[in-house]
């Protein structure tokens, strides 16, 4: 999804993804925040025309 919206370069995704994973590992989301994030990402995928998998 990040490459599809132009945020992540397909040529060198590793560096950014390491930083994204590190950022999310520091964030301690509660269940409600986690569900909100999943809902937002699911809607983004839907708007981009991609199938959503659980």
VEXKOLLO-853529 format. One line per 2 residues: number of its first residue (from 1); their letters; for each residue x, y, z of N, C-alpha, C, CB. Coordinates in Angstrom, 1 decimal, decimal comma. Glycine has a CB too. Layout:
NUM	a	X:Y:Z:X:Y:Z:X:Y:Z:X:Y:Z ~ ...
//
This chain:
1	xx	0,8:-1,2:0,0:0,0:0,0:0,0:0,9:1,2:0,0:-0,9:0,0:1,2 ~ 2,0:1,3:0,7:2,8:2,5:0,8:3,5:2,8:-0,5:3,9:2,3:1,9
3	xx	3,8:1,7:-1,3:4,3:2,0:-2,6:3,3:2,5:-3,6:5,0:0,7:-3,2 ~ 2,1:2,0:-3,4:0,9:2,4:-4,3:0,6:3,9:-4,1:-0,3:1,5:-4,0
5	xx	0,7:4,4:-2,9:0,4:5,8:-2,7:1,6:6,7:-2,9:-0,1:6,0:-1,3 ~ 2,8:6,1:-3,2:4,0:6,9:-3,5:4,8:7,3:-2,3:3,6:8,1:-4,2
7	xx	4,5:6,7:-1,2:5,3:7,0:0,0:6,6:6,2:0,2:4,4:6,8:1,3 ~ 6,5:5,0:-0,3:7,6:4,1:-0,2:8,2:3,8:-1,6:7,2:2,7:0,5
9	xx	9,5:3,9:-1,7:10,2:3,6:-2,9:10,4:2,1:-3,1:11,6:4,3:-3,0 ~ 9,9:1,6:-4,2:10,1:0,1:-4,5:11,6:-0,2:-4,7:9,3:-0,3:-5,7
11	xx	12,4:0,7:-5,0:13,8:0,5:-5,2:14,6:0,2:-4,0:14,4:1,7:-5,9 ~ 14,2:0,8:-2,8:14,9:0,6:-1,6:13,9:0,7:-0,4:16,0:1,7:-1,4
13	xx	13,0:-0,3:-0,3:12,0:-0,2:0,8:12,6:-0,5:2,2:10,9:-1,1:0,4 ~ 13,7:-1,3:2,2:14,2:-1,8:3,5:14,4:-0,7:4,5:15,4:-2,6:3,3
15	xx	15,1:0,4:4,2:15,5:1,4:5,1:14,3:2,1:5,7:16,3:2,5:4,4 ~ 13,3:2,4:4,9:12,1:3,1:5,5:11,3:2,1:6,3:11,2:3,6:4,3
17	xx	11,2:0,9:5,9:10,4:-0,1:6,6:11,0:-0,4:8,0:10,2:-1,4:5,8 ~ 12,3:-0,4:8,1:13,0:-0,6:9,4:12,6:0,5:10,3:14,5:-0,7:9,2
19	xx	12,6:1,7:9,8:12,3:2,9:10,6:10,8:2,9:11,0:12,6:4,2:9,9 ~ 9,9:2,5:10,1:8,5:2,4:10,4:8,2:1,4:11,5:7,7:2,1:9,1
21	xx	8,9:0,2:11,3:8,7:-0,8:12,4:9,2:-0,3:13,7:9,4:-2,1:12,0 ~ 10,3:0,3:13,7:10,9:0,9:15,0:9,9:1,9:15,6:12,3:1,5:14,7
23	xx	9,4:2,8:14,8:8,4:3,8:15,3:7,2:3,1:15,9:8,0:4,7:14,2 ~ 6,6:2,1:15,2:5,5:1,4:15,8:5,8:0,6:17,0:4,8:0,6:14,7
25	xx	7,0:0,1:17,1:7,3:-0,7:18,3:7,4:0,2:19,5:8,7:-1,4:18,1 ~ 7,7:1,5:19,3:7,8:2,4:20,5:6,4:2,9:20,9:8,6:3,6:20,1
27	xx	5,5:2,9:19,9:4,1:3,3:20,2:3,4:2,2:20,9:3,3:3,7:18,9 ~ 2,8:2,5:22,1:2,1:1,5:22,8:0,6:1,8:22,7:2,5:1,5:24,3
29	xx	0,0:1,3:21,6:-1,4:1,6:21,4:-2,3:0,7:22,2:-1,7:1,4:19,9 ~ -3,4:1,2:22,7:-4,3:0,4:23,4:-5,2:-0,3:22,3:-5,2:1,2:24,4
31	xx	-6,2:-1,1:22,7:-7,0:-1,9:21,8:-7,8:-1,0:20,9:-7,9:-2,8:22,6 ~ -8,4:0,1:21,5:-9,2:1,0:20,7:-8,3:1,7:19,6:-9,9:2,1:21,6
33	xx	-7,1:2,2:20,0:-6,3:2,8:19,0:-5,8:1,9:17,9:-5,0:3,4:19,7 ~ -5,5:0,6:18,3:-5,2:-0,4:17,4:-6,3:-0,6:16,4:-4,8:-1,7:18,1
35	xx	-7,5:-0,7:16,9:-8,7:-0,9:16,0:-8,9:0,3:15,1:-9,9:-1,2:16,8 ~ -8,7:1,5:15,6:-8,8:2,7:14,7:-7,8:2,7:13,6:-8,6:4,0:15,6
37	xx	-6,6:2,3:13,9:-5,5:2,3:12,9:-5,8:1,2:11,8:-4,1:1,9:13,5 ~ -6,3:0,0:12,3:-6,7:-1,0:11,3:-7,8:-0,5:10,4:-7,1:-2,3:12,1
39	xx	-8,8:0,1:11,0:-9,9:0,7:10,2:-9,5:1,7:9,2:-10,9:1,2:11,2 ~ -8,6:2,6:9,6:-8,1:3,6:8,7:-7,4:3,0:7,5:-7,2:4,6:9,4
41	xx	-6,5:2,0:7,8:-5,7:1,4:6,8:-6,6:0,5:5,9:-4,6:0,5:7,4 ~ -7,6:-0,1:6,4:-8,5:-0,9:5,6:-9,3:0,0:4,7:-9,5:-1,6:6,6
43	xx	-9,7:1,2:5,1:-10,4:2,1:4,3:-9,5:2,7:3,2:-11,0:3,2:5,1 ~ -8,3:2,9:3,5:-7,3:3,4:2,5:-7,1:2,4:1,4:-6,0:3,8:3,2
45	xx	-7,0:1,1:1,8:-6,8:0,0:0,9:-8,1:-0,1:0,0:-6,6:-1,3:1,6 ~ -9,2:0,0:0,6:-10,5:0,0:-0,2:-10,6:1,1:-1,2:-11,7:0,0:0,8
47	xx	-10,2:2,3:-0,8:-10,3:3,5:-1,7:-9,3:3,3:-2,8:-10,0:4,8:-0,9 ~ -8,1:2,7:-2,6:-7,1:2,5:-3,6:-7,5:1,3:-4,5:-5,8:2,2:-3,0
49	xx	-8,6:0,6:-4,2:-9,0:-0,5:-5,0:-8,3:-1,8:-4,8:-8,9:-0,1:-6,5 ~ -7,7:-2,0:-3,6:-7,0:-3,2:-3,3:-7,9:-4,1:-2,5:-5,7:-3,0:-2,6
51	xx	-7,8:-5,4:-2,6:-8,6:-6,3:-1,7:-8,0:-6,2:-0,3:-8,5:-7,7:-2,3 ~ -8,8:-6,3:0,7:-8,4:-6,3:2,1:-8,4:-7,7:2,6:-9,4:-5,3:2,9
53	xx	-7,3:-8,0:3,3:-7,2:-9,3:3,9:-7,1:-9,1:5,4:-5,9:-10,1:3,4 ~ -7,7:-10,0:6,2:-7,5:-9,9:7,6:-6,3:-10,6:8,1:-8,7:-10,6:8,3
//
